[in-house]
Amino acid sequence: MRPVGFTPKSCISFLPKDDPVRTSELILSRRTVRRFKTTAVERWRLEKLVNAGRLAPSAGNLQPLEFIAVDEEEVRRAVFPCLRWAAYIAPRGNPGPGQEPMAYIVTIVNLAVREKGFEYDVGAAMENMILEARGEGLASCWLLSIEREKLAGILNVPQGYRIDCVLALGYPDESPIVEESSESVKYWKDAEGTLHVPKRPLSSVLHINRFG
């Protein structure tokens, strides 16, 4: 059920000063999740995520992106085989039976608005939606390895539009662990099935005033 007072218009108003915005907590706790509970994702939450995506920065404010929210079971089941998961540890990293995403947001590009350079818009919109999802208690997985032509047919995407990526969504059924590593970027699973995600330490990527 949608909370009282939620409308796209209300989402763009400034937050009151006493409403804590814990952006750092969302960023630091966000992890890619590929295993989800069977709890349905409320449609109003999907609308909220898309609203966050549409408000992301857009080069020239051209706004070439549109979004298809998928939550019906029949469509979800058709979308799932079009997606490729966790290349480093496939098939072990794939969602198992009963752990598939419960919703998707498919980002499409209106090529009549922008044919090139839309990737910057996509990146900004996706990060907005990923962080909004985290704030709503949802887990997400940003997917670029997809069968675009097949998916376009399933979703009735017209000519002149390009499917760029898919955001898989649901309530998390795993808790990946982030750890600092300078040796390998490959994520891995331990004997208990916990996903470990190496990230380069801050000291190896931060330069002050000059490189080096």
PAZAPA-4460 file (N, C-alpha, C; in steps of 0.05 Angstrom, whole numbers, plus 32768, in hexadecimal, padded with zeros to 4 digits):
% residues 212
    n_x    n_y    n_z   ca_x   ca_y   ca_z    c_x    c_y    c_z   seq   type   mol
   8011   7FE8   8000   8000   8000   8000   8012   8019   8000     1      M     A
   800B   802C   7FEF   801B   8044   7FED   8017   8056   8005     2      R     A
   802D   8060   8010   802A   8072   8028   801A   808A   8021     3      P     A
   800B   8094   8034   7FFB   80AC   8031   800E   80C3   802A     4      V     A
   8006   80D2   8015   8016   80EA   800E   802C   80E5   7FFA     5      G     A
   802F   80CB   7FF1   8044   80C6   7FDD   8039   80CC   7FC1     6      F     A
   8045   80DF   7FB4   8040   80E4   7F98   805B   80EC   7F8B     7      T     A
   805E   80E9   7F71   8076   80F2   7F64   807D   810F   7F6B     8      P     A
   8068   8120   7F6D   806C   813C   7F74   8079   813F   7F8F     9      K     A
   8070   812F   7FA2   807B   8131   7FBD   8098   8128   7FBE    10      S     A
   809F   8117   7FAB   80BB   810C   7FAB   80CF   8122   7FA3    11      C     A
   80C6   8136   7F95   80D9   814A   7F8B   80DB   8162   7F9D    12      I     A
   80CA   8163   7FB2   80CD   817A   7FC5   80E4   8175   7FD7    13      S     A
   80EF   818B   7FE2   8106   8189   7FF3   80FE   817B   800E    14      F     A
   8110   816B   8018   810A   815E   8032   810B   8173   8048    15      L     A
   80FB   8170   805C   80FC   8182   8073   8117   817F   8081    16      P     A
   8120   8194   808E   813B   8194   809B   813E   817F   80B0    17      K     A
   8127   8177   80BD   8129   8163   80D3   8127   8147   80C9    18      D     A
   8125   8143   80AE   8124   8128   80A3   8140   811F   809C    19      D     A
   814B   810C   80AB   8167   8104   80A7   816B   80F6   808C    20      P     A
   817E   80FE   807D   8184   80F1   8063   819F   80E3   8067    21      V     A
   819F   80C9   806A   81B7   80BB   8070   81C4   80B0   8056    22      R     A
   81CC   80C2   8045   81D7   80BA   802B   81EF   80A9   802E    23      T     A
   8201   80B0   8040   8219   80A0   8044   8213   8084   804D    24      S     A
   81FF   8081   805E   81F8   8066   8067   81EE   8055   8050    25      E     A
   81DE   8061   803E   81D4   8052   8026   81EC   804A   8015    26      L     A
   81FE   805C   8010   8215   8056   7FFE   8227   8040   800A    27      I     A
   822D   8043   8024   823F   8030   8031   8233   8014   8035    28      L     A
   8218   8013   8037   820C   7FF9   803C   8201   7FEC   8023    29      S     A
   8202   7FFA   800C   81F8   7FEF   7FF4   820A   7FD9   7FE9    30      R     A
   81FE   7FC2   7FE3   820D   7FAC   7FD6   81FB   7FA1   7FC0    31      R     A
   8206   7F96   7FAB   81F7   7F88   7F97   81ED   7F6E   7FA2    32      T     A
   81D4   7F68   7F9F   81C8   7F50   7FA9   81BB   7F41   7F91    33      V     A
   81BF   7F26   7F91   81B5   7F16   7F7B   81A2   7F00   7F85    34      R     A
   819B   7F00   7F9E   8188   7EED   7FA9   8174   7EFB   7FBA    35      R     A
   815A   7EF7   7FB3   8145   7F07   7FBE   812F   7EF5   7FCB    36      F     A
   8122   7F01   7FDE   810B   7EF4   7FEB   80F3   7EF5   7FD8    37      K     A
   80DF   7EE4   7FDE   80C7   7EE3   7FCD   80B3   7EF8   7FD4    38      T     A
   80BA   7F0B   7FE5   80A8   7F20   7FEC   80A4   7F33   7FD4    39      T     A
   808B   7F3A   7FCE   8086   7F4B   7FB8   8090   7F67   7FBD    40      A     A
   8099   7F75   7FA8   80A2   7F91   7FAA   8089   7FA2   7FA3    41      V     A
   8082   7FB3   7FB5   806B   7FC4   7FB1   806F   7FD7   7F99    42      E     A
   8059   7FDA   7F8A   805C   7FEA   7F71   8062   8007   7F78    43      R     A
   8058   8011   7F8E   805E   802D   7F95   807C   8031   7F9A    44      W     A
   8089   801C   7FA3   80A6   801E   7FA7   80B4   801F   7F8C    45      R     A
   80AB   8010   7F78   80B6   8011   7F5D   80B2   802D   7F52    46      L     A
   809B   8039   7F56   8095   8054   7F4C   80A9   8068   7F59    47      E     A
   80AE   8063   7F73   80C1   8075   7F81   80DD   8073   7F76    48      K     A
   80E5   805A   7F6F   8100   8057   7F63   8102   8064   7F48    49      L     A
   80ED   8060   7F37   80EE   806D   7F1D   80EE   808B   7F1F    50      V     A
   80DF   8095   7F33   80DF   80B2   7F37   80FB   80BC   7F3E    51      N     A
   810A   80AC   7F4E   8126   80B3   7F54   8137   80B2   7F3B    52      A     A
   8132   809F   7F2A   8141   809D   7F11   813C   80B4   7EFE    53      G     A
   8123   80BD   7EFC   811C   80D2   7EE9   8127   80ED   7EF2    54      R     A
   812D   80F0   7F0D   8137   8109   7F18   8155   810B   7F18    55      L     A
   8162   80F6   7F0D   8180   80F6   7F0C   818A   810A   7EF8    56      A     A
   81A3   8113   7EFB   81AE   8126   7EE7   81AD   811A   7ECB    57      P     A
   81A8   812C   7EB8   81A7   8124   7E9C   81B6   8138   7E8B    58      S     A
   81C8   812E   7E7A   81D8   8140   7E69   81C6   8151   7E58    59      A     A
   81CA   816B   7E5A   81B9   817D   7E4B   819C   817D   7E53    60      G     A
   8196   816F   7E69   817B   816A   7E73   8169   815F   7E5D    61      N     A
   8174   814F   7E4B   8164   8144   7E35   8152   812D   7E3E    62      L     A
   815A   811F   7E53   8149   810B   7E60   8140   80F5   7E4B    63      Q     A
   8153   80E6   7E40   814D   80D2   7E2D   8143   80B7   7E39    64      P     A
   8143   80B5   7E53   813D   809B   7E60   8120   8098   7E66    65      L     A
   8116   8080   7E63   80FC   8077   7E6D   8100   805C   7E7B    66      E     A
   80EC   8054   7E89   80EF   803D   7E9B   80D6   802B   7E99    67      F     A
   80DB   8011   7E99   80C6   7FFD   7E9A   80C8   7FEE   7EB5    68      I     A
   80B5   7FF1   7EC6   80B4   7FE3   7EE0   80A5   7FC9   7EDC    69      A     A
   80B1   7FB3   7EE4   80A6   7F98   7EE1   80A1   7F8C   7EFC    70      V     A
   8088   7F85   7F01   8082   7F77   7F1A   806E   7F60   7F17    71      D     A
   8061   7F5D   7F00   804F   7F47   7EFC   805F   7F2D   7EF9    72      E     A
   8055   7F17   7F06   8063   7EFE   7F06   8069   7EF3   7EEA    73      E     A
   8056   7EF4   7ED8   805A   7EE9   7EBE   8070   7EF8   7EAF    74      E     A
   8070   7F12   7EB1   8085   7F22   7EA4   80A0   7F1E   7EB1    75      V     A
   80A0   7F1D   7ECC   80B9   7F18   7EDA   80C6   7EFE   7ED1    76      R     A
   80B6   7EE9   7ECF   80C0   7ECF   7EC6   80CB   7ED0   7EAA    77      R     A
   80C0   7EE0   7E99   80CA   7EE3   7E7E   80E4   7EF3   7E7D    78      A     A
   80E6   7F06   7E8E   80FE   7F17   7E8F   8117   7F08   7E99    79      V     A
   8113   7EF8   7EAD   812A   7EEC   7EBB   813D   7EDD   7EA9    80      F     A
   8134   7ECC   7E95   8148   7EBE   7E84   8158   7ED1   7E72    81      P     A
   8150   7EEA   7E70   815E   7EFD   7E5F   8176   7F09   7E6D    82      C     A
   817B   7F02   7E86   818F   7F10   7E97   81A6   7EFD   7E9C    83      L     A
   81BE   7F09   7E9F   81D6   7EFA   7EA5   81E2   7F05   7EBF    84      R     A
   81EA   7EF2   7ED1   81F0   7EFA   7EEC   820D   7EF3   7EF4    85      W     A
   821A   7F04   7F03   8232   7EFE   7F12   8247   7EEE   7F02    86      A     A
   8252   7EFB   7EEE   8264   7EED   7EDC   827B   7EDF   7EEA    87      A     A
   8286   7EEB   7EFF   829E   7EDF   7F0C   8297   7EC4   7F19    88      Y     A
   827F   7EC1   7F22   8278   7EA8   7F31   825F   7E9A   7F26    89      I     A
   8258   7EA0   7F0D   8242   7E91   7F01   8249   7E74   7EFF    90      A     A
   8235   7E62   7F03   8219   7E67   7F09   8214   7E69   7F27    91      P     A
   8228   7E67   7F38   8224   7E67   7F55   8218   7E81   7F5E    92      R     A
   821E   7E97   7F50   8213   7EB1   7F58   81F7   7EB7   7F4E    93      G     A
   81EC   7EA5   7F3E   81D1   7EA9   7F33   81BC   7EA7   7F49    94      N     A
   81A6   7EB5   7F47   8190   7EB1   7F59   8186   7E94   7F56    95      P     A
   8182   7E86   7F6D   8178   7E6B   7F6C   815A   7E6B   7F69    96      G     A
   814E   7E54   7F65   8131   7E52   7F64   8124   7E5D   7F7E    97      P     A
   8111   7E6F   7F7A   8104   7E7B   7F91   8113   7E94   7F9C    98      G     A
   812A   7E9B   7F8E   8139   7EB2   7F97   813C   7EC7   7F80    99      Q     A
   812B   7EC4   7F6C   812C   7ED7   7F56   8122   7EF2   7F5E   100      E     A
   8129   7F07   7F4E   811F   7F22   7F54   8101   7F23   7F53   101      P     A
   80F5   7F33   7F64   80D8   7F36   7F65   80CF   7F4F   7F55   102      M     A
   80E1   7F5E   7F4A   80DA   7F75   7F39   80F3   7F7D   7F29   103      A     A
   80EE   7F8C   7F13   8104   7F97   7F03   80FC   7FB3   7EFB   104      Y     A
   8111   7FC3   7EF7   810D   7FDD   7EE9   8120   7FDC   7ED1   105      I     A
   8114   7FDD   7EB9   8124   7FDC   7EA1   8127   7FF8   7E96   106      V     A
   8140   8001   7E93   8146   801C   7E8A   8149   801C   7E6B   107      T     A
   8139   802C   7E5E   813A   802D   7E41   8140   804A   7E38   108      I     A
   814D   804C   7E20   8156   8065   7E16   8146   806C   7DFD   109      V     A
   813B   8084   7DFD   812E   808F   7DE5   8144   8099   7DD2   110      N     A
   814A   808A   7DBD   8160   8091   7DAC   815B   80AA   7D9B   111      L     A
   8141   80B2   7D98   813B   80CA   7D8A   8143   80E3   7D9B   112      A     A
   8145   80DF   7DB5   814E   80F5   7DC7   816C   80F5   7DC9   113      V     A
   8179   80DE   7DCC   8196   80DD   7DCE   819F   80C2   7DC4   114      R     A
   81B1   80C2   7DAF   81BB   80A9   7DA5   81D6   80A1   7DB2   115      E     A
   81E5   80B5   7DBB   81FF   80B0   7DC6   8202   80BF   7DE1   116      K     A
   8213   80B4   7DF2   8219   80C2   7E0B   8203   80BF   7E20   117      G     A
   81EF   80AF   7E1B   81DA   80AB   7E2F   81E3   809B   7E47   118      F     A
   81FA   808E   7E45   8204   807E   7E5B   8208   808E   7E75   119      E     A
   820E   80A7   7E72   8211   80B8   7E8A   81F7   80BB   7E98   120      Y     A
   81E2   80C0   7E88   81C7   80C2   7E94   81BF   80A8   7EA1   121      D     A
   81C5   8092   7E94   81BD   8078   7E9F   81CB   8074   7EBA   122      V     A
   81E5   8079   7EBB   81F4   8075   7ED4   81E9   8085   7EEB   123      G     A
   81E2   809F   7EE6   81D7   80B0   7EFB   81BC   80A6   7F04   124      A     A
   81AB   809E   7EF0   8190   8094   7EF7   8192   807A   7F07   125      A     A
   81A3   8068   7EFE   81A5   804E   7F0C   81AF   8051   7F29   126      M     A
   81C3   8062   7F2D   81CC   8066   7F48   81B6   8072   7F5A   127      E     A
   81A7   8085   7F4F   8191   8090   7F5E   817D   807A   7F66   128      N     A
   8177   8069   7F53   8163   8054   7F59   816E   803F   7F6C   129      M     A
   8188   8039   7F69   8194   8025   7F7B   8195   802F   7F98   130      I     A
   819C   8048   7F9C   819C   8053   7FB7   8180   8056   7FC2   131      L     A
   816D   805E   7FB1   8151   8060   7FBA   8147   8044   7FC2   132      E     A
   814F   8030   7FB3   8147   8015   7FBA   8152   800D   7FD5   133      A     A
   816B   8013   7FD9   8178   800D   7FF3   8169   801A   800A   134      R     A
   8162   8033   8006   8153   8042   801A   8138   8037   8020   135      G     A
   812C   8028   800C   8112   801C   800F   8114   7FFF   801A   136      E     A
   812C   7FF7   8021   8130   7FDC   802B   8132   7FC7   8015   137      G     A
   8134   7FCF   7FFC   8136   7FBD   7FE6   8153   7FB8   7FDE   138      L     A
   8158   7FA1   7FD3   8172   7F9A   7FC7   8170   7F9C   7FA9   139      A     A
   8187   7FA0   7F9C   8187   7FA4   7F7F   81A0   7F98   7F73   140      S     A
   819E   7F93   7F59   81B4   7F89   7F49   81B2   7F97   7F2D   141      C     A
   81C6   7FA6   7F26   81C7   7FB5   7F0D   81D2   7FA2   7EF8   142      W     A
   81C3   7F9C   7EE3   81CA   7F88   7ECF   81CE   7F95   7EB3   143      L     A
   81E5   7F90   7EA7   81EA   7F9A   7E8C   81EC   7F83   7E78   144      L     A
   81F2   7F6B   7E82   81F4   7F54   7E71   81D8   7F48   7E6D   145      S     A
   81CB   7F51   7E59   81AF   7F49   7E54   81AA   7F44   7E37   146      I     A
   8196   7F34   7E31   818E   7F2E   7E15   817A   7F44   7E0D   147      E     A
   8184   7F5A   7E01   8174   7F72   7DFD   815E   7F6D   7DE9   148      R     A
   8163   7F60   7DD3   814F   7F5C   7DBE   8138   7F4B   7DC9   149      E     A
   813F   7F36   7DD7   812A   7F24   7DE2   811A   7F33   7DF7   150      K     A
   8127   7F42   7E08   811A   7F51   7E1D   8108   7F67   7E11   151      L     A
   8111   7F74   7DFC   8101   7F89   7DEF   80E7   7F7D   7DE4   152      A     A
   80E8   7F64   7DDA   80D0   7F57   7DD0   80BD   7F51   7DE7   153      G     A
   80C7   7F48   7DFD   80B6   7F41   7E14   80A8   7F5A   7E1F   154      I     A
   80B6   7F70   7E1F   80AC   7F89   7E2B   809F   7F9C   7E17   155      L     A
   809E   7F93   7DFE   8091   7FA4   7DE9   809F   7FBF   7DE6   156      N     A
   80B9   7FBF   7DE8   80C8   7FD8   7DE4   80C9   7FDF   7DC6   157      V     A
   80C0   7FF7   7DBF   80BD   7FFE   7DA3   80D8   8004   7D96   158      P     A
   80D8   8005   7D7B   80F0   800E   7D6C   80F6   802A   7D74   159      Q     A
   8110   8031   7D74   8118   804B   7D7C   811F   804D   7D99   160      G     A
   811B   8038   7DA8   8123   8037   7DC4   8138   8020   7DC8   161      Y     A
   814B   8024   7DDA   815F   8010   7DE0   815E   8009   7DFD   162      R     A
   815C   7FEF   7E03   815F   7FE6   7E1E   817C   7FE8   7E26   163      I     A
   8181   7FF7   7E3C   819D   7FFB   7E45   81A4   7FE7   7E5A   164      D     A
   8194   7FE5   7E6F   819A   7FD4   7E86   8181   7FCD   7E96   165      C     A
   8185   7FBB   7EA9   816F   7FB2   7EBA   8177   7FB4   7ED7   166      V     A
   8166   7FBE   7EE8   816A   7FBE   7F04   8158   7FA8   7F11   167      L     A
   8164   7F93   7F1A   8155   7F7E   7F28   8151   7F85   7F45   168      A     A
   8139   7F80   7F4F   8131   7F8A   7F69   8123   7F75   7F7A   169      L     A
   8125   7F78   7F94   8116   7F67   7FA6   8120   7F6B   7FC2   170      G     A
   8114   7F5E   7FD5   811D   7F5F   7FF1   8134   7F4A   7FF3   171      Y     A
   814B   7F52   7FFF   8163   7F42   7FFE   8161   7F27   800D   172      P     A
   816D   7F13   8001   816F   7EF8   800E   818C   7EF0   8010   173      D     A
   819E   7F04   8010   81BB   7EFF   8015   81C7   7F19   801F   174      E     A
   81DE   7F17   802B   81EB   7F2F   8036   8209   7F2F   802E   175      S     A
   820F   7F3A   8016   822B   7F3A   800D   823C   7F4B   8020   176      P     A
   8256   7F44   8020   8269   7F52   8031   827D   7F60   801F   177      I     A
   8282   7F7A   8025   8296   7F89   8016   82B0   7F88   8026   178      V     A
   82C6   7F86   8018   82E0   7F85   8025   82F5   7F92   8013   179      E     A
   8309   7F9F   801F   831D   7FAC   8010   8331   7F98   8004   180      E     A
   8338   7F9D   7FEB   834B   7F8B   7FDE   8359   7F9A   7FC8   181      S     A
   8373   7F97   7FC5   8382   7FA3   7FAF   838C   7F8E   7F9B   182      S     A
   8385   7F74   7FA1   838F   7F5F   7F91   837D   7F56   7F7A   183      E     A
   8363   7F54   7F80   8350   7F4A   7F6C   8335   7F58   7F6F   184      S     A
   8328   7F5D   7F59   830D   7F6A   7F5A   82F7   7F55   7F59   185      V     A
   82FF   7F3B   7F57   82EB   7F26   7F53   82DC   7F20   7F6E   186      K     A
   82C2   7F22   7F6D   82B2   7F1A   7F85   82B1   7EFC   7F86   187      Y     A
   82AC   7EF2   7F9E   82AD   7ED5   7FA2   829A   7ECD   7FB9   188      W     A
   8294   7EB3   7FBA   8283   7EA8   7FCF   8293   7E95   7FE0   189      K     A
   828F   7E96   7FFB   829D   7E84   800C   828C   7E6A   800F   190      D     A
   8296   7E58   8021   8289   7E3E   8024   826C   7E40   802E   191      A     A
   8266   7E56   803C   824B   7E5A   8047   8239   7E68   8033   192      E     A
   8243   7E6F   801B   8233   7E7C   8007   8232   7E9A   8009   193      G     A
   8242   7EA6   801B   8242   7EC3   801E   8253   7ECF   8008   194      T     A
   8247   7EE4   7FFB   8255   7EF2   7FE6   8268   7F07   7FF1   195      L     A
   8282   7F06   7FE8   8296   7F19   7FF0   829D   7F2B   7FD8   196      H     A
   829C   7F45   7FDC   82A0   7F58   7FC7   82B9   7F6A   7FCD   197      V     A
   82CF   7F65   7FBE   82E7   7F76   7FC3   82E4   7F92   7FB7   198      P     A
   82ED   7FA6   7FC6   82ED   7FC1   7FBC   8309   7FCD   7FC1   199      K     A
   8313   7FDC   7FAF   832D   7FE9   7FB2   832C   7FFC   7FCA   200      R     A
   8340   7FFD   7FDB   8340   800F   7FF2   8341   802C   7FEA   201      P     A
   8336   803D   7FFB   8335   805A   7FF5   8350   8065   7FEF   202      L     A
   8364   805C   7FFE   837F   8066   7FFA   838B   8061   7FDE   203      S     A
   8380   804D   7FD1   838B   8046   7FB6   837D   8055   7F9F   204      S     A
   8367   8063   7FA5   8358   8071   7F90   8356   808F   7F94   205      V     A
   835D   8098   7FAD   835A   80B5   7FB3   8375   80C3   7FAF   206      L     A
   8374   80D9   7F9F   838B   80EA   7F9B   8383   8106   7FA4   207      H     A
   8394   8114   7FB2   838E   812F   7FBC   839E   8143   7FAC   208      I     A
   8390   8155   7F9F   839C   816B   7F90   83AA   8163   7F76   209      N     A
   83BA   814E   7F78   83C8   8144   7F60   83C9   8126   7F61   210      R     A
   83CD   811A   7F49   83CE   80FC   7F48   83E7   80F3   7F55   211      F     A
   83E4   80DD   7F65   83FB   80D1   7F72   8400   80DB   7F8F   212      G     A
***
